[in-house]
Amino acid sequence: MRDIKLNLLFLIFVMLMGFVIAACSTDSSAPPEGQSVLEKQCVDCHNLSRVRSAGQTREEWSRTIDRMIALGAELTSEEREVLLDYLEATYP
């Protein structure tokens, strides 16, 4: 009887550890959403080194994005905000 209880406790422990590991694991190889928007929408016309060296404030990035939209960049309002957040955080 004692062996059955120990086996059951061990099984529960293993299952719980599996849940914890699954919950904690993330796909670190996936780029941030803002990086994906940048690569999808901006690199056709701009080299990424140009973006990296710009170093702008949020307001400046916002004006730059609006200017690019006026020149034909096709961004949804959601993509615009994601890109703006990414640029502000990554290239201040």
C-alpha positions, 0 to 999 in steps of 0.5 A: 500500500505504501509503495502505491502511495509513493508511486502515485505521489511521484507520478503527480510530481512528474506531471506537475513539473511537466506543467511548470516546464511547459508554462515557463517555456517560451519561443525565444527564437521568435522576433518581437512583433515590432521587429517583424513589422519593421522588417516587413514594412520598412526594409524594402526602402530602407537599410536597417542600419539607417533605422539603427543610427536614427536614434529618435524620441517617440514623438520623432519616430511617430512623425517619421512613421506618419511621413512614411505612411504619407509616402505610401507605406501601408501600415494598419493602425495596430501595426503603426503602434506596434512599430512605434513602441518597438522603435522607441524601446529599441532605437531611442 
